[in-house]
Amino acid sequence: MIALTRQVASEVGRHGVRVNCLAPHTILTERIATLMSEDRRQQLQNTIPLGRLGTPDDVAAAAAFLASDSASWLTGVTPDVTGGHVMT
């Protein structure tokens, strides 16, 4: 997906189209909350530097940023929406 994002971004950028991708870690949706045991949730949270699972709002905020004028010079990028998990 990352390679596809970069390729498409390089092809359509000259037309003013920005193409980006998000790479979230485990997101605490209603379904995950129902299916995941509290012990497993705690294990995952312990691997994340910010100490919690992501929420749908975390991903939405990252998407809103990429769609905003504040990100007008960004294309072909894939931010890790992981609470710092990829740093560990």
GIRA-V987182 format. One record per residue. N is the residue number from 0. RES is the residue in one letter. SS is DSSP state (~ for helix, > for strand, _ for the rest). OMEGA is omega in radians with two decimals (* if undefined). D_CENTER is the distance of its C-alpha to the mean C-alpha in whole Angstrom. Layout:
N:RES:SS:OMEGA:D_CENTER / N:RES:SS:OMEGA:D_CENTER
//
This chain:
0:M:_:3.13:13 / 1:I:~:3.13:12 / 2:A:~:3.10:16 / 3:L:~:3.11:16 / 4:T:~:-3.13:14 / 5:R:~:-3.12:16 / 6:Q:~:-3.12:19 / 7:V:~:3.11:19 / 8:A:~:-3.13:18 / 9:S:~:-3.12:21 / 10:E:~:-3.02:23 / 11:V:~:-3.12:22 / 12:G:~:-3.12:22 / 13:R:~:3.09:25 / 14:H:~:3.12:25 / 15:G:_:-3.13:23 / 16:V:_:3.07:20 / 17:R:_:-3.14:17 / 18:V:_:3.13:14 / 19:N:_:-3.08:10 / 20:C:>:3.03:8 / 21:L:>:3.13:4 / 22:A:>:-3.13:4 / 23:P:>:2.98:3 / 24:H:_:-3.14:7 / 25:T:_:-3.13:10 / 26:I:>:-3.09:10 / 27:L:_:3.06:13 / 28:T:_:3.09:14 / 29:E:~:-3.12:18 / 30:R:~:3.12:18 / 31:I:~:3.14:17 / 32:A:~:3.14:19 / 33:T:~:-3.03:22 / 34:L:~:-3.04:21 / 35:M:_:3.10:20 / 36:S:_:3.12:23 / 37:E:~:3.10:23 / 38:D:~:3.14:24 / 39:R:~:3.10:21 / 40:R:~:3.14:19 / 41:Q:~:3.09:21 / 42:Q:~:3.13:20 / 43:L:~:-3.13:17 / 44:Q:~:-3.14:16 / 45:N:~:3.12:19 / 46:T:_:-3.07:17 / 47:I:_:-3.11:14 / 48:P:_:3.12:15 / 49:L:_:2.96:15 / 50:G:_:3.11:16 / 51:R:_:3.01:15 / 52:L:_:3.09:12 / 53:G:>:3.08:9 / 54:T:_:3.04:10 / 55:P:~:3.12:10 / 56:D:~:3.09:11 / 57:D:~:3.14:8 / 58:V:~:3.13:6 / 59:A:~:3.14:9 / 60:A:~:3.10:9 / 61:A:~:3.11:7 / 62:A:~:3.13:8 / 63:A:~:3.09:11 / 64:F:~:-3.12:11 / 65:L:~:3.13:11 / 66:A:~:-3.05:13 / 67:S:_:3.05:16 / 68:D:~:3.11:19 / 69:S:~:3.13:17 / 70:A:~:-3.03:15 / 71:S:_:-3.14:18 / 72:W:_:3.14:18 / 73:L:_:3.00:15 / 74:T:_:-3.13:15 / 75:G:_:-3.11:14 / 76:V:_:3.10:11 / 77:T:>:3.10:8 / 78:P:>:3.04:6 / 79:D:>:3.12:5 / 80:V:>:-2.91:3 / 81:T:_:-3.09:7 / 82:G:_:-3.14:9 / 83:G:_:-3.08:11 / 84:H:~:-3.10:11 / 85:V:~:3.12:11 / 86:M:~:-3.05:14 / 87:T:_:*:16
//
